[in-house]
Amino acid sequence: MQQNFVNHLNRCCKKIKVCVSSKRWWTAEIAENRKILGSIKRARKKGEASQQQVRRQRSNLRRMI
């Protein structure tokens, strides 16, 4: 019975690959904020943004996570 169930699921359902770094709670919104933080950090290196902006965005990202 178990083998029939497994065979049916393999045919009908999408297989999910789970690994150590998989995070189901990581949303598109968090990914977007991470990109924003990276762009602000790069701007900071160029002198186009302040350290305060970096801190604010980092804090925002941590709150979301």
mmJSON file of the N, C-alpha and C atoms, coordinates in Angstrom:
{"data_MODEL":{"atom_site":{
"group_PDB":["ATOM","ATOM","ATOM","ATOM","ATOM","ATOM","ATOM","ATOM","ATOM","ATOM","ATOM","ATOM","ATOM","ATOM","ATOM","ATOM","ATOM","ATOM","ATOM","ATOM","ATOM","ATOM","ATOM","ATOM","ATOM","ATOM","ATOM","ATOM","ATOM","ATOM","ATOM","ATOM","ATOM","ATOM","ATOM","ATOM","ATOM","ATOM","ATOM","ATOM","ATOM","ATOM","ATOM","ATOM","ATOM","ATOM","ATOM","ATOM","ATOM","ATOM","ATOM","ATOM","ATOM","ATOM","ATOM","ATOM","ATOM","ATOM","ATOM","ATOM","ATOM","ATOM","ATOM","ATOM","ATOM","ATOM","ATOM","ATOM","ATOM","ATOM","ATOM","ATOM","ATOM","ATOM","ATOM","ATOM","ATOM","ATOM","ATOM","ATOM","ATOM","ATOM","ATOM","ATOM","ATOM","ATOM","ATOM","ATOM","ATOM","ATOM","ATOM","ATOM","ATOM","ATOM","ATOM","ATOM","ATOM","ATOM","ATOM","ATOM","ATOM","ATOM","ATOM","ATOM","ATOM","ATOM","ATOM","ATOM","ATOM","ATOM","ATOM","ATOM","ATOM","ATOM","ATOM","ATOM","ATOM","ATOM","ATOM","ATOM","ATOM","ATOM","ATOM","ATOM","ATOM","ATOM","ATOM","ATOM","ATOM","ATOM","ATOM","ATOM","ATOM","ATOM","ATOM","ATOM","ATOM","ATOM","ATOM","ATOM","ATOM","ATOM","ATOM","ATOM","ATOM","ATOM","ATOM","ATOM","ATOM","ATOM","ATOM","ATOM","ATOM","ATOM","ATOM","ATOM","ATOM","ATOM","ATOM","ATOM","ATOM","ATOM","ATOM","ATOM","ATOM","ATOM","ATOM","ATOM","ATOM","ATOM","ATOM","ATOM","ATOM","ATOM","ATOM","ATOM","ATOM","ATOM","ATOM","ATOM","ATOM","ATOM","ATOM","ATOM","ATOM","ATOM","ATOM","ATOM","ATOM","ATOM","ATOM","ATOM","ATOM","ATOM","ATOM"],
"id":[1,2,3,4,5,6,7,8,9,10,11,12,13,14,15,16,17,18,19,20,21,22,23,24,25,26,27,28,29,30,31,32,33,34,35,36,37,38,39,40,41,42,43,44,45,46,47,48,49,50,51,52,53,54,55,56,57,58,59,60,61,62,63,64,65,66,67,68,69,70,71,72,73,74,75,76,77,78,79,80,81,82,83,84,85,86,87,88,89,90,91,92,93,94,95,96,97,98,99,100,101,102,103,104,105,106,107,108,109,110,111,112,113,114,115,116,117,118,119,120,121,122,123,124,125,126,127,128,129,130,131,132,133,134,135,136,137,138,139,140,141,142,143,144,145,146,147,148,149,150,151,152,153,154,155,156,157,158,159,160,161,162,163,164,165,166,167,168,169,170,171,172,173,174,175,176,177,178,179,180,181,182,183,184,185,186,187,188,189,190,191,192,193,194,195],
"type_symbol":["N","C","C","N","C","C","N","C","C","N","C","C","N","C","C","N","C","C","N","C","C","N","C","C","N","C","C","N","C","C","N","C","C","N","C","C","N","C","C","N","C","C","N","C","C","N","C","C","N","C","C","N","C","C","N","C","C","N","C","C","N","C","C","N","C","C","N","C","C","N","C","C","N","C","C","N","C","C","N","C","C","N","C","C","N","C","C","N","C","C","N","C","C","N","C","C","N","C","C","N","C","C","N","C","C","N","C","C","N","C","C","N","C","C","N","C","C","N","C","C","N","C","C","N","C","C","N","C","C","N","C","C","N","C","C","N","C","C","N","C","C","N","C","C","N","C","C","N","C","C","N","C","C","N","C","C","N","C","C","N","C","C","N","C","C","N","C","C","N","C","C","N","C","C","N","C","C","N","C","C","N","C","C","N","C","C","N","C","C","N","C","C","N","C","C"],
"label_atom_id":["N","CA","C","N","CA","C","N","CA","C","N","CA","C","N","CA","C","N","CA","C","N","CA","C","N","CA","C","N","CA","C","N","CA","C","N","CA","C","N","CA","C","N","CA","C","N","CA","C","N","CA","C","N","CA","C","N","CA","C","N","CA","C","N","CA","C","N","CA","C","N","CA","C","N","CA","C","N","CA","C","N","CA","C","N","CA","C","N","CA","C","N","CA","C","N","CA","C","N","CA","C","N","CA","C","N","CA","C","N","CA","C","N","CA","C","N","CA","C","N","CA","C","N","CA","C","N","CA","C","N","CA","C","N","CA","C","N","CA","C","N","CA","C","N","CA","C","N","CA","C","N","CA","C","N","CA","C","N","CA","C","N","CA","C","N","CA","C","N","CA","C","N","CA","C","N","CA","C","N","CA","C","N","CA","C","N","CA","C","N","CA","C","N","CA","C","N","CA","C","N","CA","C","N","CA","C","N","CA","C","N","CA","C","N","CA","C","N","CA","C","N","CA","C","N","CA","C"],
"label_alt_id":[null,null,null,null,null,null,null,null,null,null,null,null,null,null,null,null,null,null,null,null,null,null,null,null,null,null,null,null,null,null,null,null,null,null,null,null,null,null,null,null,null,null,null,null,null,null,null,null,null,null,null,null,null,null,null,null,null,null,null,null,null,null,null,null,null,null,null,null,null,null,null,null,null,null,null,null,null,null,null,null,null,null,null,null,null,null,null,null,null,null,null,null,null,null,null,null,null,null,null,null,null,null,null,null,null,null,null,null,null,null,null,null,null,null,null,null,null,null,null,null,null,null,null,null,null,null,null,null,null,null,null,null,null,null,null,null,null,null,null,null,null,null,null,null,null,null,null,null,null,null,null,null,null,null,null,null,null,null,null,null,null,null,null,null,null,null,null,null,null,null,null,null,null,null,null,null,null,null,null,null,null,null,null,null,null,null,null,null,null,null,null,null,null,null,null],
"label_comp_id":["MET","MET","MET","GLN","GLN","GLN","GLN","GLN","GLN","ASN","ASN","ASN","PHE","PHE","PHE","VAL","VAL","VAL","ASN","ASN","ASN","HIS","HIS","HIS","LEU","LEU","LEU","ASN","ASN","ASN","ARG","ARG","ARG","CYS","CYS","CYS","CYS","CYS","CYS","LYS","LYS","LYS","LYS","LYS","LYS","ILE","ILE","ILE","LYS","LYS","LYS","VAL","VAL","VAL","CYS","CYS","CYS","VAL","VAL","VAL","SER","SER","SER","SER","SER","SER","LYS","LYS","LYS","ARG","ARG","ARG","TRP","TRP","TRP","TRP","TRP","TRP","THR","THR","THR","ALA","ALA","ALA","GLU","GLU","GLU","ILE","ILE","ILE","ALA","ALA","ALA","GLU","GLU","GLU","ASN","ASN","ASN","ARG","ARG","ARG","LYS","LYS","LYS","ILE","ILE","ILE","LEU","LEU","LEU","GLY","GLY","GLY","SER","SER","SER","ILE","ILE","ILE","LYS","LYS","LYS","ARG","ARG","ARG","ALA","ALA","ALA","ARG","ARG","ARG","LYS","LYS","LYS","LYS","LYS","LYS","GLY","GLY","GLY","GLU","GLU","GLU","ALA","ALA","ALA","SER","SER","SER","GLN","GLN","GLN","GLN","GLN","GLN","GLN","GLN","GLN","VAL","VAL","VAL","ARG","ARG","ARG","ARG","ARG","ARG","GLN","GLN","GLN","ARG","ARG","ARG","SER","SER","SER","ASN","ASN","ASN","LEU","LEU","LEU","ARG","ARG","ARG","ARG","ARG","ARG","MET","MET","MET","ILE","ILE","ILE"],
"label_asym_id":["A","A","A","A","A","A","A","A","A","A","A","A","A","A","A","A","A","A","A","A","A","A","A","A","A","A","A","A","A","A","A","A","A","A","A","A","A","A","A","A","A","A","A","A","A","A","A","A","A","A","A","A","A","A","A","A","A","A","A","A","A","A","A","A","A","A","A","A","A","A","A","A","A","A","A","A","A","A","A","A","A","A","A","A","A","A","A","A","A","A","A","A","A","A","A","A","A","A","A","A","A","A","A","A","A","A","A","A","A","A","A","A","A","A","A","A","A","A","A","A","A","A","A","A","A","A","A","A","A","A","A","A","A","A","A","A","A","A","A","A","A","A","A","A","A","A","A","A","A","A","A","A","A","A","A","A","A","A","A","A","A","A","A","A","A","A","A","A","A","A","A","A","A","A","A","A","A","A","A","A","A","A","A","A","A","A","A","A","A","A","A","A","A","A","A"],
"label_entity_id":["1","1","1","1","1","1","1","1","1","1","1","1","1","1","1","1","1","1","1","1","1","1","1","1","1","1","1","1","1","1","1","1","1","1","1","1","1","1","1","1","1","1","1","1","1","1","1","1","1","1","1","1","1","1","1","1","1","1","1","1","1","1","1","1","1","1","1","1","1","1","1","1","1","1","1","1","1","1","1","1","1","1","1","1","1","1","1","1","1","1","1","1","1","1","1","1","1","1","1","1","1","1","1","1","1","1","1","1","1","1","1","1","1","1","1","1","1","1","1","1","1","1","1","1","1","1","1","1","1","1","1","1","1","1","1","1","1","1","1","1","1","1","1","1","1","1","1","1","1","1","1","1","1","1","1","1","1","1","1","1","1","1","1","1","1","1","1","1","1","1","1","1","1","1","1","1","1","1","1","1","1","1","1","1","1","1","1","1","1","1","1","1","1","1","1"],
"label_seq_id":[1,1,1,2,2,2,3,3,3,4,4,4,5,5,5,6,6,6,7,7,7,8,8,8,9,9,9,10,10,10,11,11,11,12,12,12,13,13,13,14,14,14,15,15,15,16,16,16,17,17,17,18,18,18,19,19,19,20,20,20,21,21,21,22,22,22,23,23,23,24,24,24,25,25,25,26,26,26,27,27,27,28,28,28,29,29,29,30,30,30,31,31,31,32,32,32,33,33,33,34,34,34,35,35,35,36,36,36,37,37,37,38,38,38,39,39,39,40,40,40,41,41,41,42,42,42,43,43,43,44,44,44,45,45,45,46,46,46,47,47,47,48,48,48,49,49,49,50,50,50,51,51,51,52,52,52,53,53,53,54,54,54,55,55,55,56,56,56,57,57,57,58,58,58,59,59,59,60,60,60,61,61,61,62,62,62,63,63,63,64,64,64,65,65,65],
"pdbx_PDB_ins_code":[null,null,null,null,null,null,null,null,null,null,null,null,null,null,null,null,null,null,null,null,null,null,null,null,null,null,null,null,null,null,null,null,null,null,null,null,null,null,null,null,null,null,null,null,null,null,null,null,null,null,null,null,null,null,null,null,null,null,null,null,null,null,null,null,null,null,null,null,null,null,null,null,null,null,null,null,null,null,null,null,null,null,null,null,null,null,null,null,null,null,null,null,null,null,null,null,null,null,null,null,null,null,null,null,null,null,null,null,null,null,null,null,null,null,null,null,null,null,null,null,null,null,null,null,null,null,null,null,null,null,null,null,null,null,null,null,null,null,null,null,null,null,null,null,null,null,null,null,null,null,null,null,null,null,null,null,null,null,null,null,null,null,null,null,null,null,null,null,null,null,null,null,null,null,null,null,null,null,null,null,null,null,null,null,null,null,null,null,null,null,null,null,null,null,null],
"Cartn_x":[0.827,0.0,0.879,1.914,2.808,3.488,3.914,4.577,3.625,2.351,1.359,1.191,1.169,1.033,2.233,3.428,4.655,4.678,4.316,4.292,3.299,2.141,1.131,1.642,2.24,2.786,3.908,4.762,5.855,5.331,4.218,3.646,2.919,2.23,1.314,1.878,2.807,3.258,4.687,4.95,6.288,7.203,8.378,9.33,10.016,10.217,10.881,12.242,13.263,14.607,14.864,15.079,15.338,16.803,17.467,18.855,19.053,20.251,20.553,20.244,20.509,20.321,18.904,17.986,16.61,15.914,15.261,14.552,13.159,12.171,10.798,10.257,10.788,10.298,10.906,11.892,12.557,11.622,11.082,10.108,10.774,10.026,10.516,10.759,9.96,10.119,11.455,11.827,13.108,14.249,14.129,15.163,15.334,14.229,14.289,14.975,14.656,15.296,16.783,17.157,18.569,19.313,18.678,19.281,19.434,18.426,18.481,19.639,19.788,20.893,22.233,22.382,23.617,23.903,22.867,23.078,23.449,22.857,23.206,24.636,25.051,26.422,27.424,27.088,27.978,28.032,26.875,26.834,27.649,27.639,28.411,29.909,30.355,31.767,32.175,31.232,31.505,31.337,30.816,30.606,29.278,28.358,27.06,25.961,26.235,25.251,25.939,25.135,25.702,25.663,26.458,26.465,25.109,24.454,23.127,22.115,22.193,21.288,21.552,22.817,23.167,22.605,22.787,22.276,20.762,20.093,18.633,18.14,18.735,18.317,18.661,19.833,20.225,19.243,18.858,17.897,16.552,16.132,14.867,14.897,16.0,16.126,16.113,16.815,16.836,15.459,14.7,13.341,12.459,12.632,11.838,12.173,13.464,13.898,13.403],
"Cartn_y":[-1.191,0.0,1.266,1.239,2.4,2.634,1.567,1.705,2.281,1.873,2.44,3.93,4.328,5.731,6.535,6.011,6.678,6.801,5.744,5.775,6.819,6.885,7.87,9.295,9.553,10.889,11.242,10.292,10.548,10.914,10.334,10.646,11.984,12.315,13.457,14.739,14.638,15.813,16.201,17.474,17.989,17.616,17.108,16.74,17.988,18.046,19.173,18.704,19.473,19.163,19.984,19.31,19.977,19.767,20.864,20.761,21.618,21.629,22.335,23.823,24.413,25.859,26.244,25.293,25.616,26.365,27.448,28.247,28.541,27.883,28.069,29.435,30.068,31.366,32.509,32.24,33.293,33.697,34.899,35.361,36.229,36.53,37.419,38.816,39.211,40.527,40.616,39.56,39.536,39.567,38.813,38.803,40.197,40.884,42.228,43.198,43.109,43.975,43.658,42.422,42.051,42.685,42.706,43.359,44.855,45.457,46.889,47.175,46.344,46.521,46.438,45.496,45.368,46.6,47.14,48.328,49.538,49.654,50.758,50.6,49.37,49.141,49.506,49.165,49.542,51.058,51.72,53.181,53.802,53.178,53.669,53.625,52.552,52.443,53.544,53.94,54.991,56.384,56.45,57.733,58.373,57.602,58.13,57.921,57.178,56.918,57.041,57.269,57.423,56.096,56.035,54.848,54.688,55.784,55.747,55.033,55.251,54.576,53.071,52.7,51.273,50.651,51.314,50.799,50.648,51.65,51.617,50.443,50.242,49.141,47.796,47.685,46.432,46.09,47.096,46.894,46.453,47.062,46.685,45.232,44.836,43.459,42.474,42.781,41.885,41.742,42.828,42.753,41.846,41.925,41.085,39.613,39.339,37.944,37.416],
"Cartn_z":[0.0,0.0,0.0,0.814,0.878,-0.478,-1.134,-2.43,-3.475,-3.438,-4.364,-4.132,-2.878,-2.528,-3.024,-2.811,-3.249,-4.772,-5.463,-6.927,-7.44,-6.817,-7.217,-7.001,-5.861,-5.589,-6.549,-6.874,-7.818,-9.202,-9.608,-10.916,-10.927,-9.838,-9.836,-9.23,-8.349,-7.599,-7.976,-7.86,-8.121,-6.958,-7.277,-6.237,-5.717,-4.432,-3.782,-3.308,-3.68,-3.211,-1.955,-0.859,0.407,0.761,1.068,1.479,2.726,3.236,4.473,4.356,3.192,3.038,2.594,2.484,2.108,3.23,2.862,3.858,3.315,3.821,3.334,3.701,4.736,5.189,4.396,3.537,2.764,1.623,1.704,0.718,-0.342,-1.376,-2.43,-1.873,-0.905,-0.281,0.468,1.157,1.861,0.848,-0.237,-1.271,-1.88,-2.126,-2.69,-1.727,-0.45,0.534,0.677,0.479,0.522,-0.651,-1.827,-2.989,-2.752,-2.138,-1.839,-0.887,0.143,1.083,0.354,-0.549,-1.315,-2.157,-2.787,-3.614,-2.759,-1.569,-0.674,-0.169,0.107,0.56,-0.535,-1.789,-2.893,-3.056,-2.908,-2.989,-1.856,-0.702,0.44,0.133,-0.523,-0.883,-1.863,-2.731,-3.706,-3.103,-1.89,-1.239,-1.585,-2.171,-2.594,-1.552,-0.509,0.539,1.894,2.919,4.26,5.017,6.053,6.914,7.597,7.873,8.509,7.599,6.284,5.347,5.353,5.422,5.471,6.744,7.875,9.151,9.128,8.578,8.524,7.678,6.501,5.631,6.236,6.87,7.529,8.643,9.424,10.496,9.95,8.85,8.21,7.747,7.119,6.643,7.81,8.87,10.037,10.659,10.721,11.255,10.403,9.087,8.181,8.361,8.522,8.683,10.012],
"occupancy":[1.0,1.0,1.0,1.0,1.0,1.0,1.0,1.0,1.0,1.0,1.0,1.0,1.0,1.0,1.0,1.0,1.0,1.0,1.0,1.0,1.0,1.0,1.0,1.0,1.0,1.0,1.0,1.0,1.0,1.0,1.0,1.0,1.0,1.0,1.0,1.0,1.0,1.0,1.0,1.0,1.0,1.0,1.0,1.0,1.0,1.0,1.0,1.0,1.0,1.0,1.0,1.0,1.0,1.0,1.0,1.0,1.0,1.0,1.0,1.0,1.0,1.0,1.0,1.0,1.0,1.0,1.0,1.0,1.0,1.0,1.0,1.0,1.0,1.0,1.0,1.0,1.0,1.0,1.0,1.0,1.0,1.0,1.0,1.0,1.0,1.0,1.0,1.0,1.0,1.0,1.0,1.0,1.0,1.0,1.0,1.0,1.0,1.0,1.0,1.0,1.0,1.0,1.0,1.0,1.0,1.0,1.0,1.0,1.0,1.0,1.0,1.0,1.0,1.0,1.0,1.0,1.0,1.0,1.0,1.0,1.0,1.0,1.0,1.0,1.0,1.0,1.0,1.0,1.0,1.0,1.0,1.0,1.0,1.0,1.0,1.0,1.0,1.0,1.0,1.0,1.0,1.0,1.0,1.0,1.0,1.0,1.0,1.0,1.0,1.0,1.0,1.0,1.0,1.0,1.0,1.0,1.0,1.0,1.0,1.0,1.0,1.0,1.0,1.0,1.0,1.0,1.0,1.0,1.0,1.0,1.0,1.0,1.0,1.0,1.0,1.0,1.0,1.0,1.0,1.0,1.0,1.0,1.0,1.0,1.0,1.0,1.0,1.0,1.0,1.0,1.0,1.0,1.0,1.0,1.0],
"B_iso_or_equiv":[0.0,0.0,0.0,0.0,0.0,0.0,0.0,0.0,0.0,0.0,0.0,0.0,0.0,0.0,0.0,0.0,0.0,0.0,0.0,0.0,0.0,0.0,0.0,0.0,0.0,0.0,0.0,0.0,0.0,0.0,0.0,0.0,0.0,0.0,0.0,0.0,0.0,0.0,0.0,0.0,0.0,0.0,0.0,0.0,0.0,0.0,0.0,0.0,0.0,0.0,0.0,0.0,0.0,0.0,0.0,0.0,0.0,0.0,0.0,0.0,0.0,0.0,0.0,0.0,0.0,0.0,0.0,0.0,0.0,0.0,0.0,0.0,0.0,0.0,0.0,0.0,0.0,0.0,0.0,0.0,0.0,0.0,0.0,0.0,0.0,0.0,0.0,0.0,0.0,0.0,0.0,0.0,0.0,0.0,0.0,0.0,0.0,0.0,0.0,0.0,0.0,0.0,0.0,0.0,0.0,0.0,0.0,0.0,0.0,0.0,0.0,0.0,0.0,0.0,0.0,0.0,0.0,0.0,0.0,0.0,0.0,0.0,0.0,0.0,0.0,0.0,0.0,0.0,0.0,0.0,0.0,0.0,0.0,0.0,0.0,0.0,0.0,0.0,0.0,0.0,0.0,0.0,0.0,0.0,0.0,0.0,0.0,0.0,0.0,0.0,0.0,0.0,0.0,0.0,0.0,0.0,0.0,0.0,0.0,0.0,0.0,0.0,0.0,0.0,0.0,0.0,0.0,0.0,0.0,0.0,0.0,0.0,0.0,0.0,0.0,0.0,0.0,0.0,0.0,0.0,0.0,0.0,0.0,0.0,0.0,0.0,0.0,0.0,0.0,0.0,0.0,0.0,0.0,0.0,0.0],
"pdbx_formal_charge":[null,null,null,null,null,null,null,null,null,null,null,null,null,null,null,null,null,null,null,null,null,null,null,null,null,null,null,null,null,null,null,null,null,null,null,null,null,null,null,null,null,null,null,null,null,null,null,null,null,null,null,null,null,null,null,null,null,null,null,null,null,null,null,null,null,null,null,null,null,null,null,null,null,null,null,null,null,null,null,null,null,null,null,null,null,null,null,null,null,null,null,null,null,null,null,null,null,null,null,null,null,null,null,null,null,null,null,null,null,null,null,null,null,null,null,null,null,null,null,null,null,null,null,null,null,null,null,null,null,null,null,null,null,null,null,null,null,null,null,null,null,null,null,null,null,null,null,null,null,null,null,null,null,null,null,null,null,null,null,null,null,null,null,null,null,null,null,null,null,null,null,null,null,null,null,null,null,null,null,null,null,null,null,null,null,null,null,null,null,null,null,null,null,null,null],
"auth_seq_id":[1,1,1,2,2,2,3,3,3,4,4,4,5,5,5,6,6,6,7,7,7,8,8,8,9,9,9,10,10,10,11,11,11,12,12,12,13,13,13,14,14,14,15,15,15,16,16,16,17,17,17,18,18,18,19,19,19,20,20,20,21,21,21,22,22,22,23,23,23,24,24,24,25,25,25,26,26,26,27,27,27,28,28,28,29,29,29,30,30,30,31,31,31,32,32,32,33,33,33,34,34,34,35,35,35,36,36,36,37,37,37,38,38,38,39,39,39,40,40,40,41,41,41,42,42,42,43,43,43,44,44,44,45,45,45,46,46,46,47,47,47,48,48,48,49,49,49,50,50,50,51,51,51,52,52,52,53,53,53,54,54,54,55,55,55,56,56,56,57,57,57,58,58,58,59,59,59,60,60,60,61,61,61,62,62,62,63,63,63,64,64,64,65,65,65],
"auth_comp_id":["MET","MET","MET","GLN","GLN","GLN","GLN","GLN","GLN","ASN","ASN","ASN","PHE","PHE","PHE","VAL","VAL","VAL","ASN","ASN","ASN","HIS","HIS","HIS","LEU","LEU","LEU","ASN","ASN","ASN","ARG","ARG","ARG","CYS","CYS","CYS","CYS","CYS","CYS","LYS","LYS","LYS","LYS","LYS","LYS","ILE","ILE","ILE","LYS","LYS","LYS","VAL","VAL","VAL","CYS","CYS","CYS","VAL","VAL","VAL","SER","SER","SER","SER","SER","SER","LYS","LYS","LYS","ARG","ARG","ARG","TRP","TRP","TRP","TRP","TRP","TRP","THR","THR","THR","ALA","ALA","ALA","GLU","GLU","GLU","ILE","ILE","ILE","ALA","ALA","ALA","GLU","GLU","GLU","ASN","ASN","ASN","ARG","ARG","ARG","LYS","LYS","LYS","ILE","ILE","ILE","LEU","LEU","LEU","GLY","GLY","GLY","SER","SER","SER","ILE","ILE","ILE","LYS","LYS","LYS","ARG","ARG","ARG","ALA","ALA","ALA","ARG","ARG","ARG","LYS","LYS","LYS","LYS","LYS","LYS","GLY","GLY","GLY","GLU","GLU","GLU","ALA","ALA","ALA","SER","SER","SER","GLN","GLN","GLN","GLN","GLN","GLN","GLN","GLN","GLN","VAL","VAL","VAL","ARG","ARG","ARG","ARG","ARG","ARG","GLN","GLN","GLN","ARG","ARG","ARG","SER","SER","SER","ASN","ASN","ASN","LEU","LEU","LEU","ARG","ARG","ARG","ARG","ARG","ARG","MET","MET","MET","ILE","ILE","ILE"],
"auth_asym_id":["A","A","A","A","A","A","A","A","A","A","A","A","A","A","A","A","A","A","A","A","A","A","A","A","A","A","A","A","A","A","A","A","A","A","A","A","A","A","A","A","A","A","A","A","A","A","A","A","A","A","A","A","A","A","A","A","A","A","A","A","A","A","A","A","A","A","A","A","A","A","A","A","A","A","A","A","A","A","A","A","A","A","A","A","A","A","A","A","A","A","A","A","A","A","A","A","A","A","A","A","A","A","A","A","A","A","A","A","A","A","A","A","A","A","A","A","A","A","A","A","A","A","A","A","A","A","A","A","A","A","A","A","A","A","A","A","A","A","A","A","A","A","A","A","A","A","A","A","A","A","A","A","A","A","A","A","A","A","A","A","A","A","A","A","A","A","A","A","A","A","A","A","A","A","A","A","A","A","A","A","A","A","A","A","A","A","A","A","A","A","A","A","A","A","A"],
"auth_atom_id":["N","CA","C","N","CA","C","N","CA","C","N","CA","C","N","CA","C","N","CA","C","N","CA","C","N","CA","C","N","CA","C","N","CA","C","N","CA","C","N","CA","C","N","CA","C","N","CA","C","N","CA","C","N","CA","C","N","CA","C","N","CA","C","N","CA","C","N","CA","C","N","CA","C","N","CA","C","N","CA","C","N","CA","C","N","CA","C","N","CA","C","N","CA","C","N","CA","C","N","CA","C","N","CA","C","N","CA","C","N","CA","C","N","CA","C","N","CA","C","N","CA","C","N","CA","C","N","CA","C","N","CA","C","N","CA","C","N","CA","C","N","CA","C","N","CA","C","N","CA","C","N","CA","C","N","CA","C","N","CA","C","N","CA","C","N","CA","C","N","CA","C","N","CA","C","N","CA","C","N","CA","C","N","CA","C","N","CA","C","N","CA","C","N","CA","C","N","CA","C","N","CA","C","N","CA","C","N","CA","C","N","CA","C","N","CA","C","N","CA","C","N","CA","C","N","CA","C"],
"pdbx_PDB_model_num":[1,1,1,1,1,1,1,1,1,1,1,1,1,1,1,1,1,1,1,1,1,1,1,1,1,1,1,1,1,1,1,1,1,1,1,1,1,1,1,1,1,1,1,1,1,1,1,1,1,1,1,1,1,1,1,1,1,1,1,1,1,1,1,1,1,1,1,1,1,1,1,1,1,1,1,1,1,1,1,1,1,1,1,1,1,1,1,1,1,1,1,1,1,1,1,1,1,1,1,1,1,1,1,1,1,1,1,1,1,1,1,1,1,1,1,1,1,1,1,1,1,1,1,1,1,1,1,1,1,1,1,1,1,1,1,1,1,1,1,1,1,1,1,1,1,1,1,1,1,1,1,1,1,1,1,1,1,1,1,1,1,1,1,1,1,1,1,1,1,1,1,1,1,1,1,1,1,1,1,1,1,1,1,1,1,1,1,1,1,1,1,1,1,1,1]
}}}
